[in-house]
Amino acid sequence: MRQFFGRNSKLKCEILGEALAHVPQVVTTYATLLAARNLWTDPDNRIPNPSGHGSLLRIEPLHQVHDELVVQWKIEDTAWAKQKIAQWFKNEITVAGQRIVIPYDGAYGTNWSMDEKGKVGTI
């Protein structure tokens, strides 16, 4: 539960405004975290570790903040990765009594700059 603090006055809309502005960010962050959890727990995303101990992730999470999830994979796994990412982000959640799937989009490339040389495609 999150508490909002503000002036205790007849104009409680100040606090209400903060709470309402908070909702979209919370919902999109939650949807992104569900996708990250799906990535981590999907048995199809595990490959044998060459060392013989445990397994490795085929698509690896690198960073998550708010509604952004940064991952990496081998170039030869791109078609598979695009399909799996779409699957992991397709999560029906309830918002204000309505069942919805938060849409997502993304891009991938050969480096972090994502400029015209580095950006390869979209997801």
MODELLER restraints for C-alpha pairs under 7 A, 6 or more apart:
rsr = mdl.restraints
at = mdl.atoms
rsr.add(forms.Gaussian(group=physical.xy_distance, feature=features.Distance(at['CA:4:A'], at['CA:15:A']), mean=6.36, stdev=0.5))
rsr.add(forms.Gaussian(group=physical.xy_distance, feature=features.Distance(at['CA:5:A'], at['CA:15:A']), mean=6.77, stdev=0.5))
rsr.add(forms.Gaussian(group=physical.xy_distance, feature=features.Distance(at['CA:6:A'], at['CA:15:A']), mean=5.89, stdev=0.5))
rsr.add(forms.Gaussian(group=physical.xy_distance, feature=features.Distance(at['CA:28:A'], at['CA:67:A']), mean=5.49, stdev=0.5))
rsr.add(forms.Gaussian(group=physical.xy_distance, feature=features.Distance(at['CA:29:A'], at['CA:66:A']), mean=4.79, stdev=0.5))
rsr.add(forms.Gaussian(group=physical.xy_distance, feature=features.Distance(at['CA:29:A'], at['CA:67:A']), mean=4.66, stdev=0.5))
rsr.add(forms.Gaussian(group=physical.xy_distance, feature=features.Distance(at['CA:31:A'], at['CA:102:A']), mean=6.80, stdev=0.5))
rsr.add(forms.Gaussian(group=physical.xy_distance, feature=features.Distance(at['CA:32:A'], at['CA:67:A']), mean=5.65, stdev=0.5))
rsr.add(forms.Gaussian(group=physical.xy_distance, feature=features.Distance(at['CA:32:A'], at['CA:68:A']), mean=6.79, stdev=0.5))
rsr.add(forms.Gaussian(group=physical.xy_distance, feature=features.Distance(at['CA:32:A'], at['CA:69:A']), mean=6.68, stdev=0.5))
rsr.add(forms.Gaussian(group=physical.xy_distance, feature=features.Distance(at['CA:35:A'], at['CA:88:A']), mean=4.74, stdev=0.5))
rsr.add(forms.Gaussian(group=physical.xy_distance, feature=features.Distance(at['CA:35:A'], at['CA:89:A']), mean=4.83, stdev=0.5))
rsr.add(forms.Gaussian(group=physical.xy_distance, feature=features.Distance(at['CA:38:A'], at['CA:88:A']), mean=5.48, stdev=0.5))
rsr.add(forms.Gaussian(group=physical.xy_distance, feature=features.Distance(at['CA:39:A'], at['CA:45:A']), mean=6.89, stdev=0.5))
rsr.add(forms.Gaussian(group=physical.xy_distance, feature=features.Distance(at['CA:39:A'], at['CA:88:A']), mean=6.38, stdev=0.5))
rsr.add(forms.Gaussian(group=physical.xy_distance, feature=features.Distance(at['CA:45:A'], at['CA:57:A']), mean=5.59, stdev=0.5))
rsr.add(forms.Gaussian(group=physical.xy_distance, feature=features.Distance(at['CA:45:A'], at['CA:58:A']), mean=5.18, stdev=0.5))
rsr.add(forms.Gaussian(group=physical.xy_distance, feature=features.Distance(at['CA:45:A'], at['CA:59:A']), mean=6.49, stdev=0.5))
rsr.add(forms.Gaussian(group=physical.xy_distance, feature=features.Distance(at['CA:46:A'], at['CA:55:A']), mean=5.93, stdev=0.5))
rsr.add(forms.Gaussian(group=physical.xy_distance, feature=features.Distance(at['CA:46:A'], at['CA:56:A']), mean=5.52, stdev=0.5))
rsr.add(forms.Gaussian(group=physical.xy_distance, feature=features.Distance(at['CA:46:A'], at['CA:57:A']), mean=4.78, stdev=0.5))
rsr.add(forms.Gaussian(group=physical.xy_distance, feature=features.Distance(at['CA:46:A'], at['CA:58:A']), mean=5.84, stdev=0.5))
rsr.add(forms.Gaussian(group=physical.xy_distance, feature=features.Distance(at['CA:47:A'], at['CA:55:A']), mean=5.41, stdev=0.5))
rsr.add(forms.Gaussian(group=physical.xy_distance, feature=features.Distance(at['CA:47:A'], at['CA:56:A']), mean=5.26, stdev=0.5))
rsr.add(forms.Gaussian(group=physical.xy_distance, feature=features.Distance(at['CA:47:A'], at['CA:57:A']), mean=6.22, stdev=0.5))
rsr.add(forms.Gaussian(group=physical.xy_distance, feature=features.Distance(at['CA:47:A'], at['CA:58:A']), mean=6.30, stdev=0.5))
rsr.add(forms.Gaussian(group=physical.xy_distance, feature=features.Distance(at['CA:48:A'], at['CA:54:A']), mean=6.63, stdev=0.5))
rsr.add(forms.Gaussian(group=physical.xy_distance, feature=features.Distance(at['CA:48:A'], at['CA:55:A']), mean=4.48, stdev=0.5))
rsr.add(forms.Gaussian(group=physical.xy_distance, feature=features.Distance(at['CA:48:A'], at['CA:56:A']), mean=6.18, stdev=0.5))
rsr.add(forms.Gaussian(group=physical.xy_distance, feature=features.Distance(at['CA:49:A'], at['CA:55:A']), mean=4.52, stdev=0.5))
rsr.add(forms.Gaussian(group=physical.xy_distance, feature=features.Distance(at['CA:49:A'], at['CA:56:A']), mean=5.51, stdev=0.5))
rsr.add(forms.Gaussian(group=physical.xy_distance, feature=features.Distance(at['CA:58:A'], at['CA:73:A']), mean=6.35, stdev=0.5))
rsr.add(forms.Gaussian(group=physical.xy_distance, feature=features.Distance(at['CA:59:A'], at['CA:71:A']), mean=6.58, stdev=0.5))
rsr.add(forms.Gaussian(group=physical.xy_distance, feature=features.Distance(at['CA:59:A'], at['CA:72:A']), mean=5.73, stdev=0.5))
rsr.add(forms.Gaussian(group=physical.xy_distance, feature=features.Distance(at['CA:59:A'], at['CA:73:A']), mean=4.83, stdev=0.5))
rsr.add(forms.Gaussian(group=physical.xy_distance, feature=features.Distance(at['CA:59:A'], at['CA:81:A']), mean=6.95, stdev=0.5))
rsr.add(forms.Gaussian(group=physical.xy_distance, feature=features.Distance(at['CA:60:A'], at['CA:71:A']), mean=5.38, stdev=0.5))
rsr.add(forms.Gaussian(group=physical.xy_distance, feature=features.Distance(at['CA:60:A'], at['CA:72:A']), mean=5.32, stdev=0.5))
rsr.add(forms.Gaussian(group=physical.xy_distance, feature=features.Distance(at['CA:60:A'], at['CA:73:A']), mean=6.47, stdev=0.5))
rsr.add(forms.Gaussian(group=physical.xy_distance, feature=features.Distance(at['CA:61:A'], at['CA:70:A']), mean=6.12, stdev=0.5))
rsr.add(forms.Gaussian(group=physical.xy_distance, feature=features.Distance(at['CA:61:A'], at['CA:71:A']), mean=4.33, stdev=0.5))
rsr.add(forms.Gaussian(group=physical.xy_distance, feature=features.Distance(at['CA:61:A'], at['CA:72:A']), mean=6.62, stdev=0.5))
rsr.add(forms.Gaussian(group=physical.xy_distance, feature=features.Distance(at['CA:62:A'], at['CA:70:A']), mean=5.42, stdev=0.5))
rsr.add(forms.Gaussian(group=physical.xy_distance, feature=features.Distance(at['CA:62:A'], at['CA:71:A']), mean=5.11, stdev=0.5))
rsr.add(forms.Gaussian(group=physical.xy_distance, feature=features.Distance(at['CA:63:A'], at['CA:69:A']), mean=5.93, stdev=0.5))
rsr.add(forms.Gaussian(group=physical.xy_distance, feature=features.Distance(at['CA:63:A'], at['CA:70:A']), mean=5.01, stdev=0.5))
rsr.add(forms.Gaussian(group=physical.xy_distance, feature=features.Distance(at['CA:64:A'], at['CA:70:A']), mean=6.19, stdev=0.5))
rsr.add(forms.Gaussian(group=physical.xy_distance, feature=features.Distance(at['CA:82:A'], at['CA:123:A']), mean=6.05, stdev=0.5))
rsr.add(forms.Gaussian(group=physical.xy_distance, feature=features.Distance(at['CA:90:A'], at['CA:101:A']), mean=6.36, stdev=0.5))
rsr.add(forms.Gaussian(group=physical.xy_distance, feature=features.Distance(at['CA:91:A'], at['CA:101:A']), mean=5.65, stdev=0.5))
rsr.add(forms.Gaussian(group=physical.xy_distance, feature=features.Distance(at['CA:92:A'], at['CA:99:A']), mean=6.21, stdev=0.5))
rsr.add(forms.Gaussian(group=physical.xy_distance, feature=features.Distance(at['CA:92:A'], at['CA:100:A']), mean=5.31, stdev=0.5))
rsr.add(forms.Gaussian(group=physical.xy_distance, feature=features.Distance(at['CA:92:A'], at['CA:101:A']), mean=4.61, stdev=0.5))
rsr.add(forms.Gaussian(group=physical.xy_distance, feature=features.Distance(at['CA:93:A'], at['CA:99:A']), mean=5.52, stdev=0.5))
rsr.add(forms.Gaussian(group=physical.xy_distance, feature=features.Distance(at['CA:93:A'], at['CA:100:A']), mean=5.54, stdev=0.5))
rsr.add(forms.Gaussian(group=physical.xy_distance, feature=features.Distance(at['CA:93:A'], at['CA:101:A']), mean=6.27, stdev=0.5))
rsr.add(forms.Gaussian(group=physical.xy_distance, feature=features.Distance(at['CA:94:A'], at['CA:100:A']), mean=6.24, stdev=0.5))
rsr.add(forms.Gaussian(group=physical.xy_distance, feature=features.Distance(at['CA:105:A'], at['CA:123:A']), mean=5.84, stdev=0.5))
rsr.add(forms.Gaussian(group=physical.xy_distance, feature=features.Distance(at['CA:106:A'], at['CA:122:A']), mean=5.57, stdev=0.5))
rsr.add(forms.Gaussian(group=physical.xy_distance, feature=features.Distance(at['CA:106:A'], at['CA:123:A']), mean=4.96, stdev=0.5))
rsr.add(forms.Gaussian(group=physical.xy_distance, feature=features.Distance(at['CA:107:A'], at['CA:121:A']), mean=5.70, stdev=0.5))
rsr.add(forms.Gaussian(group=physical.xy_distance, feature=features.Distance(at['CA:107:A'], at['CA:122:A']), mean=4.05, stdev=0.5))
rsr.add(forms.Gaussian(group=physical.xy_distance, feature=features.Distance(at['CA:107:A'], at['CA:123:A']), mean=5.61, stdev=0.5))
rsr.add(forms.Gaussian(group=physical.xy_distance, feature=features.Distance(at['CA:108:A'], at['CA:119:A']), mean=5.95, stdev=0.5))
rsr.add(forms.Gaussian(group=physical.xy_distance, feature=features.Distance(at['CA:108:A'], at['CA:120:A']), mean=5.85, stdev=0.5))
rsr.add(forms.Gaussian(group=physical.xy_distance, feature=features.Distance(at['CA:108:A'], at['CA:121:A']), mean=5.54, stdev=0.5))
rsr.add(forms.Gaussian(group=physical.xy_distance, feature=features.Distance(at['CA:108:A'], at['CA:122:A']), mean=6.06, stdev=0.5))
rsr.add(forms.Gaussian(group=physical.xy_distance, feature=features.Distance(at['CA:109:A'], at['CA:118:A']), mean=5.19, stdev=0.5))
rsr.add(forms.Gaussian(group=physical.xy_distance, feature=features.Distance(at['CA:109:A'], at['CA:119:A']), mean=4.16, stdev=0.5))
rsr.add(forms.Gaussian(group=physical.xy_distance, feature=features.Distance(at['CA:109:A'], at['CA:120:A']), mean=4.53, stdev=0.5))
rsr.add(forms.Gaussian(group=physical.xy_distance, feature=features.Distance(at['CA:109:A'], at['CA:121:A']), mean=6.65, stdev=0.5))
rsr.add(forms.Gaussian(group=physical.xy_distance, feature=features.Distance(at['CA:110:A'], at['CA:118:A']), mean=5.04, stdev=0.5))
rsr.add(forms.Gaussian(group=physical.xy_distance, feature=features.Distance(at['CA:110:A'], at['CA:119:A']), mean=6.55, stdev=0.5))
rsr.add(forms.Gaussian(group=physical.xy_distance, feature=features.Distance(at['CA:110:A'], at['CA:120:A']), mean=6.96, stdev=0.5))
rsr.add(forms.Gaussian(group=physical.xy_distance, feature=features.Distance(at['CA:111:A'], at['CA:118:A']), mean=5.42, stdev=0.5))
